[in-house]
Amino acid sequence: MRSLGFVAGVVLIAGCANQEPKDVLQNSAAEAPALKYPAVPRGEQVDTYHGTAVADPYRWLEELDAQPTRDWIAAQNALTDGFLAKLPVREKLKARMTELWNFDSYGVPFKEGGRYFFTQRVGLQNQPVLYWAPALDQTPKVLFDPNTLAADGTEAVSQYSVSRDGRHLAYAVQSGGSDWQTWRVRNVDSASDLGDAVQWSKFSGASWAADGSGFYYSAYDPPAEGQDKLKASNENQKVYFHRLNTAQTADVLFYARPDQPQWGFRATVSDDGGYLILNVSQGTDERNRLFYKELSKVGSGALALIPDLIAAFTYVGNEGRTFWFLSDWNAPRYQLIAIDLDRPEPEHWRVLVPEGQSTLQSVNVINDQFHAIYLTQARSEIRRFSLDGTPLASVVLSGLGTVAGLTGHRSDKESFYSLVSYTAPASIYRYLPEPNQSQLYRLPQTPFQSDFYVTEQVRYRSKDGTMIPMFITHHRDMQKNGANPTLLYGYGGFNISILPTYSPAVATWLDMGGVYAVANLRGGGEFGREWHEAGMKLKKQNVFDDFAAAAEYLIAERISSPKHIAITGRSNGGLLAAAVAMQRPELFAASVPAVGVLDMLRFREFTIGRAWESDYGSVQNADEFKVLYGYSPLHNIRAAVDYPPMLVLTADHDDRVFPAHSFKFTAEMQHSYRGSHPQLIRIESRGGHGAGKPTAMLIEENADWMAFVAYFTGLEKP
């Protein structure tokens, strides 16, 4: 799956189901300093879609490295930096945020070859360090420290995989936030690299052969001469096998489909080492195909197990030729099924763990038992089952929150998981299947006083009557007076569940008196396939209505008011924050669309954007074009509407959501908008979509945008 997880016309056409925005914004919480936007030339580009002519006067901003674009970036950053520097609360926010970020955090340990591996970030380190230890009670050794790669922390390890014998580490390095990654191999005992280097990999892990001779990975052909590697469309992914101590040119091509350029592949070696399972994705469609190969049969090709897009299937494990899959086949909230390779037809499939009221999120086989993580009202539960599907005693958690980890091999007698909430960073637990016991292994110590705060889960009614859950976190002594500065966050897409997690930036907001609300919108995965499908393609407006209704609930309950509510979201959530601010501007004091998909007519033209058509729809289809054009932020800017203050966030190395989305939207807002509220953009250099961003950069970015919304919502006003 390729997700957004981490998605200049001025005429609003018919077909958008939102309410008409009011012409006068009534919620200005602060008068901003007057701004003079840089003069920006407008081009003559016009495109025609299904008979509709659409102007695109800032098409030239799609050329990232052209001098006019670089000059525009410099001018915009100078304007924004000058504005933010005058905000009285910024330095206080940055100082407190730095204090709250300064604690030791831990990744979930895992075990390979009798050795333990885990990550730890000490204090304000830019990147977490990977360690290993022969036993839990022995002093861990540094295996790889990404902080040595670049002084500014912009080189990061995006993924890593340890061979079954625990002797070798394959790790992928990403530079400047780009999704492109280079795989290298390190000897665990000596903590030194071999000569291996595998380039042009993206959206790929590394799955080791059982004998440790090498690993399978996915990659694209190198960009053609003169082609922009951060812009060009990514097509024709291939699967290779890399043998240790050989050049990439010697890698064996395992699978490719030039007749299906939009297919993506992820290879997994089965736990018993006998099979290679090939997950075949098509865009961001949750449904997938499955192929497999018996690795003992030299020269045989991959065989189709699931040849068509009928449902989602995730490999869990196998007993010989019987394979176990997590699937939403005939089960929108997912179930666990068994498929016999000798009788692979659907009529022979067996349901081991049937669908229930909760959403089955993941399953792992540990100690010859299925360990399943469920979502119940967007909160984690762990349930256990025997291999025939018989329910066993559940795993008791120490509190409400989000579970991650609980991975391992079928023969493992232990595993590890993390538990995190909005008010406490992830604690790490060692889990023993027998006697079904969790032991606290790592407890982070942070200066944030979590006991002072509480998280409530409420349900509110959206425009069409659908009940939507929302988490609201605030100080225990909060008064419902309608004057609490509130940050409302959402995503609503790509079957991605937005679950409780800890953020030092959010902790800073809470610490300074703010309220933090997270709405679990349709389009996400919190309640299975039907919840997702209710917020995609022709039904995307439901997501925007859900988000606006969240603000209306906060107002009706006197938690906040339009003068004190700011909205934000990232990627697909950036689209959300922009679209809803434009549809319902009277509800908000500020909006921060981050790395957002803001040009809904051209997202398919850049990098992996075409893959998102499975969720958004395509401009090539007349009915879907009408809906896309009806809510596309770039194409619905109206001079007569007084939009709330906006600070658009992007990065010049974002090759997931091409930064020209944000560039063009900001340029059009500054040209067309006639109100007094600032319309600004912050463009990070050497930054990408978000993954691998160093701590120092995170603190600066969060302090900037949070100071912006603090100023306009009245948080800590002088």
N, C-alpha and C positions, 0 to 999 in steps of 0.2 A: 504494500500500500504506500502510495506517495501522498502524504497529507500535507495540507498547509500548516500540523501541530506544531507545532508546533507545527488567507485568501484575500472640442469646446462648444458642445451645443448648450443652449440655455433654455430650451423649451421642454417642458414636462409633457410627455405624450400620454395618451390614455392607456389603461391596462395596469396601472399601479394601484394596489388596493389600500394604500395608506391614506390617512386623513390629510386634508390639505393643510400645509403649514401656514401659520398666521403671518401677516406681513410685518408685524411689529413685535419684536422680542421684549418680553416684560420681566425678564429675570436677571438683569445685569447686576452682579454683586459688587462690581468695582469698575470705576472708570479707568481704562487703560491709557497709557501715554499714546499720543498721536503718532502714527507710523507713516512713513513714505516708502512705498514698495519700489523695488528696482524696476526700471523701465525694461519691458520684455517684448521683443518683436513677435508678431503673430503671423503665421504662415497662411497659405491658401489651400491647404490640404482638405479635401472633401471626399468622403467615402459614401457609397450607396449600399444600403442593406434592405433587400426586399422592397425596393422602391422608395425608401426613406433616405434622404441625403443627410449626412452627419458631418459637421465640420470638426476638424482635428487640428486647430491652429498651432498647437505646441508639439507636433510630431517630431520636430527637430530635437526635443529634449530626450528622445529615445536613444540618441547617439551619445552614450555616456562619456566617451573619451574625446569628443569633439571640443574644441576650445570654447565655443559659445556656451556649451553645457557646463564646462568646468567654471567659466566665469559666472554663470548663473548660480551654481552651487556656492561659490565663494561669497557672492553678494547676499544670498539668502542666509547663509550661516552667520555672516557679519550682522545682519539685521536681527536675527533671532538671538544671537549671543548678547547683543546690546540690550535687547528687551529683557532677557532673563537676568542679566546682571543687575538690573534695577529693582528686581523683586526682593522685598525685604526678608522674606522667609527662606530664600534659597540656601544661604550659608548655614542657617540653623538646621534645615532639613539634611543637608549634606553631612554636617558634623554628627548629628544623631544617627543617620543612616550608617555612617562609617563605624560608629560604636556598635550598632546592632548587627552589622555584618561581620564583626571581628570575633568569631567563635570557630571552634573546630567542628567540621561537619564530616560525615562518614557515608560512604557508599555501602551497598549491601554486599557482604562477602559471598564468594562462591568457591567451590573446591574442584580442582582438577589434579589428577595424578597424586593424590594424597597431600597436596599443597593448598594453602588458603590464599586467596587473592582478594584485595579490596582497595578502594580509593579513600583518600583523606585529604581534605583541604584545611590547612592550619591557618587560622586567623584570616588575614586579608590576602592570602596567596591568590594570584590571578587564576591559576588552574589547579585542579585536584591532582594529587600525586598517586601513582599506582604502586602498591606494596605487595609483598608476598611473605609468607611465613610457613615453615614446615609443620608448625603446631600452633594452636591458639594461645598457649602460654609462653611462647617464645617471642623474642624481639623481632618485629617485622623488618624486612630489608626493602630498600627502595629498588623497585624494578624499572620504573620510568618516571621521570619528572619533566612534564611538558613546559614548566617554567623556564627551562634552560634553552628552549627553542627560539624564543624571541623576547627581547627586553620589555616590550610593551604588552606581552601576554596574548598577542593576536594569533599565535600558532597554538592549536589545540588538538588533543586526541579526541576524535569524534566517535570512534568505536574500537573495540579490541576483543580478541578471542584467544584463549589459551588451548594448546593442544591437549589431547586426552591424557598424555603421559606427564603433563605439567612442565615440560622442558622448554617449550617455545611459546612466545607471545607474538601474535600478529596484531599490529596496531595501525590505525589509519589517522593520518595527520591532515587537518584542514587549515587553510591559511586565510586570514582576513575575513573569516566568517563564510567563505564560499562553501557550497555543498561538495565541490570537487575534493577528493581525498586521495592520498598516496599511501599505500600499504607498505609497511616495512616489517621485518621479523627480528626479534631479539631473543638471545639465549638467556633463559631465566637464571641459571646458575652464575653466569659471568656478568649479567646485566649489560651485555654488549650486543650491538647489532650485527647481523649477518649482512651480506652484500645485497640482499633482495630489495627490490623497489618495484611496486606495481602501481602504475599511474592511470588516470582517467577513469577511476571508479567513482560511482555515485549511487546513492540509495542502495547500498549493499553492505552486508556483513561478510564475515569470513567463517566458513565451516570446515573444520579440519577433518581430513581422512583419519580413520580409526588408528592407523599405524603411525600417524604424525609426519608422514612424508611430505605433506603439503596441504593446501586448502583450496576450496572452491570460492569464487567471488564473481560479482557482476561488474561489467564495465561498458563504456561506450567507446566508439572510435575517437581518436584525437580530433579536435576541431581542425577544419581545413585551413589552409594558409590564408591569413587575413581575417579569419572568422573570429568574432568576439566570443570568448569562452563563457562570459557571464551573461550573454544574451541569447546565443543560438539555441534553437529548439533541440531538446534531448530526445533522440529517437534511436531505434535499433539497439537496445541493450542486449548484451551477450553474456553467457556464463562460461567461465574459464576455470581450469585447474592449474594452480601454480605449485610447482615442485620446489622444495627448499634448495637454496644454493644454485639456482638457475636464473637466467635473464628472463624478463617478461616476454621477450620475443619467442621464447621456447614454450610459453604457456599453451596448454592444450585447450582448444575451443570445444566445450562440451555441448553447448546448445545455443542456437540462434534462429530467429525467424524473420528474415528480411521481408517476407510477405506480410508480416504483421508489425510494422515499425512502432506501433504504440504499445506493444506488449512489454511488460517489465518482468524480471525474473529474480527470484531469491532462492538459493539452493541450501538445503539442510541435509547433513548426513544423519541418518537415523541413530538412535541411542545405541543400538546393537552393532552399528557400523556396517550393516549389510546393504543398506539402500541409500540412494540419494533421492530426496523428495524435492521437486521443483514447483514452487508456488508461482503461478503465472497470473500477474495482475493486468488489468486493462484500465489505465487511468487511475482514478481514485475510487472506482467502483468497488464496493465491499465484496462483491461476488468475485470469485477467482476460479481459474482452472488449476488442475493438479496433474503433473506428470511424475513418473518415477523410473528409476533404473536400478537393477540389481547389480551391485558393484562387483560381485564375483564373476559375472558373465562378461568377460573381456570382449570388446567390440560391439556389444549390443547397444542399441539406442534407447532413448527415453520413450516410455510407453504412457499413453494417456489413461489416467484413472478417472478424472473429471474433465471431459473434453469441452464442456459448454459452461456458460455463465448461468448457473441455476441457483447458486447460494454461496455463502462464505464458508471456507474450509481452512482450519488451521491444524497442522500436524501436532499431535500431542505425544505419541509414542506408538509402539507396536509390540505384538507378541507373534514372532515369526512373520507370517504373511497376513496376519490380521492387524490392520492399522486403526488407530484411534484418532478421531478428529473432533475438534470443537467446531460446531456448525450451526447456522441459522436455517438449515434446510427444514422446511415445515415447522419452524420454531423461531419466531421473531426475536425472542429473548435468549436464544441459543440453548443448545443441548450437546451432549457428548455421544457420538455414534461410533460404531465399529464397522469397518469395511474389509471384507475378505478379498484379497487380490485375485483369488481364483473364481470368485463369484461377485464381481464388482458392480453388478446392476443394482439400481436403487431398491428394487423389490427385495434384495437380500441384505440390505443394511439393517443393523440392529441398534436400537436406542439403548445406551447404557445408563445415562443420567438424563432423564427427560427435562423438558422446559418447565420452569416454575414461574412464580410471580416476580422473582428477582432476576436481574440480568446476569447471565453467566459470562464473566469477563475473560478468564483464563483458566487453564488446567495444566498441572504438571504432575508427572509420575515420580514419586519419591517413596522409597521403602515399600515398593510394590503396592502403592495406594495412589488413588487420584486425589490430588489436593486442588480444590477449586476455589477461585476467588470470585465472589459475587458482588454485585452492586445492588443494595437495597436502599431506595431513595437517595442514590448518589453517595452512599457510604459503604465501606468495604465489610465483607464477611468472608470467613474461610470455612469451607465445609469439606469433609473427607468422605471418600467412598472406596469400597473394595474394588478390585478389578472387574468384578461382574456387575458393578453399579450399586451394590448394597450400601445404603447410608451408614456412616460411622459417626462417632462423636465429632462435633465441630471443634475448631480451634478457638479458644477463648482469647479475645483481644483485650488489651488493657484499657481501651477507650475507643471513642468514635473517631474515625478518620479514614485515611487512604492507605491501603496496603500495597507494597511493591516488593518484588523479589519472589521468594519461595520457589526457587528453581533448583535444578539438580538432575542427577541421573537416577534411573530406576532402582539401582542397588544402594543408593545413599541412605545412611542412617541419620542424617542431620541435614538441615537447610537453614537459611537465614531470610528474614524479611524486615522491612521497615514499616513504621506506622507514623504518619504525619498528620497534622491538623492545621487549621488556619492560625493557631496561636502558639504552636510548639513545633520546632524543627524535628526532622525524622529521627526517631529512636530506632536502634537496630536490635533485633531479637534473634537469638539462636533457637531454632525449633527442633525438637526431638520427636519424630513420629511415634516412637514408643518411649515414654508413656504419654504421647500427645501433650507435650509440655513446652511452653515458651519461656526462655530465660533472657532477661535483659542483658544485652551484650555491650552496647554503646549508648550513652545518654548525653547528648550535646548540652553544654552549659552556655547559655546565652544571657546577656544582660536584660533581655526583654522579660518583663514581669507578666507572664502569661496568665497567672491566677487573677489578674485584675480584669480580664476580658472574658467574654462569653460569645459563643456562636449559637445562633438560633436557626432552625430550618422552618420556613413558612411555605405556604402554597397560596398562589394568587391566581386570579382569573384573567386570561388573555382576552383579546378582542372577540374571538369566536367562541368563548366559553371554556376553552381548554385550561385545565389547572396546571400551573407551572411551579416547580419547586425553586426556592431561592434560599441561599445561606446568607445570614446577616451577622456580621461580627462587630462588636462594639464594647466599650467600657461598661462594666457592670452597673455603673452609676449614671448611664446615659439617660437624659430626660427626653421624653417625646414632646418636644416643643416646636417641631418643624424647622429648627434652625441648625441641625447637625450637618456639618460638611460631610458629604457622602460620595464615595467613589463606587460607581456601579460598573461591573465587569461582565462581559459575555463573549461567547464564541459562536455556537449554533451552526455547526456544519461538519461534514465529512465523517460522521459517525464517531466523532471524538467526544469523550466524556470529560467534562470539566469538574474535577474532584477537589476536595479540600487539600491544600498544600500550604507550606510555610514560605513566606517571602520576607526578607529583612526590610524591603521597601514598604510593603504593606504594614509590617509591624511598626515602622516609623510613622506612617499615616495614622495608625491607631493610637500610637503613643502620644501624638500631638493633638488628639481629640477627635479624629475622624471616625467615620463609620465605613465599613467595607462590605459591599453586597455583591454576591455572585449568583446570577440567574442561570439555571440549567435549561436552556432554550431548546425548542424543537430544532431538528437538524443534527443534534448531538447524538451520542450513543448511550446515554444514561438509561434509557428504557427500551433498547433494542431497535430492530430494523424499522418498525412502524414509526417510532419517534424520529428516527433519522429521515425517513422518506417524507414525513409531514413538513420538513423544512428544506426541501431541495427542489431544484428546477422550477417548475411552474408554481410551487408552493413556498418559494423562498420568502415571500412577504410575511408568512406566518412568523418567521424568526424576528423580523423587525417589529412586528406587532407585539410579540412576546416581550421584547426588550423594553419597548415603550410602556407596556403594561406594568413592568417591574418598577419603573420610575413612578408611575401613577399609584402603585401600592405604597411605595415609600412616602409619597405625599399624603395619601389618604390616611395612613397610620400615624402621621405627624412625626415620622422619623426624620424627614427632611422636607425640602420644598424646592421649587425650580431654581431659586436663587442660590441653592447650596448643593445641587447634584451635578457631578461631572461623570462622564462616561468614557470608557476606554476599552480597547480590545486589540489583539495582535493578529496579523495575517488575515484570515477570514474574519476574525474579530475586528480587524481594522476597517474592513468593509462595513461591518455592523455599526461601529462607532460613527463612521462618516454618514452612512445612509440614514440612520435613525436621527442623528442630529439635524439632517436636512429635512426629513419628513416631519419631525416633531420638535422644532427648535424651541418652542415655548416651554419645554420640560426641563431644559438643561442650562447650567451656568457655564459649562465648558465641555469640549470633546477632544480626546487625544486618539486619533486613528494611527496605529503603529503598524508599520510594514504591511499596509493594507492593499487589497485588490480593489482598486478604485476606478479602473477603466474596464468595465465589464464587456466591452465590445472587442478588445484587443488582447485580453489576457492569454488567449491561445497562441499568440505569436511569439511568446518568449519562454525560453528554457523549458520547464516542465509544465507550463500553463495548460497545454492542450489536455493534459491528464485530468484537469479539474472539470471538464465538461460533463463528466458523469455525475457531478453534484450540482453544478451551476446551469447546465444546458449549453447550447451552442448558438452563436449568431447565425449559423448556417440554416437553422430551423426557424421558420417564420414566427411560430407561436412563442418559442423560447427567446428569440431576439426581442420580441415585443416586451416581454417581462424584464429581460436584462436591461434594455434601454430605459424601461420605466423606473428602475431603481438605481442604475449606475451612478455613483456619486459625481463622476466627471461630467455627466450629461444632464444633470438635473439641478444645476446651479442657477438660481433666479435672482436677478438684481433687486427685486422688490422685497425679498425676504431678509430679515435681520437675523442671520445665523449666530449661534453662540460662538465665543472665542474658540479657535481651533489651533492646536499645535500638532502638526503631522510629523511622525517619526519615520525615518527610513535610514538606509545605509548604502553606500556606493558600491559595496561588494555583495549585495543581496542578489543571489542568482536563484532564489526560490520565487519570491515575488519581486519582479524586476522593478528597480526604484523609479523608473519613469512613470509608473502608476501614481506615485506620490508627487513627483515633479509636476506632471501635467495638471493634476487636481489643484495643487497649490497655486500654480500660475494662473489657472482659470478663476479660482476664487479671488485672488488678488486683483484680477482684471475686472470681474463682473460684479463682485459684492460691493454694495454701496453703504453698508452700515459702518458703525464705529468700532466693532469688535475685531481684535487682531486675528489675522489669518496667516499663520507662520509655519515654517517647516524647519526641522532639525535634521541634518544629514550627517550621519556618522561616517568618518573615513576609516578604512581598514576594519569595517564592521559588516556583518552579513545579516541573515534572517533572525539570528538570535543565538543559535547553538554555538558553544565554545567561546562566548564573549567573556573577556577577562573581568575579574572583580572590579578593578579600578574603572574600567569603562562602564560597567553596570551601575556603579555608584554615581558617576557623573550623569549618565543618561537619566536614571531614575530621579535624581535630585532636580534635574532641569524640568522634566515634565510634571513632576509632583509639585514643584514650586509654582508652575503655571496654573495648575488646577487649584492649588491652595489659595492663590491670590484671588481667583474668581469665585471660589466657593466660600471664602471667609475663614479658612482654617488659619488659626494663629494670626489673625489680622492685628497689626500694630495699633 
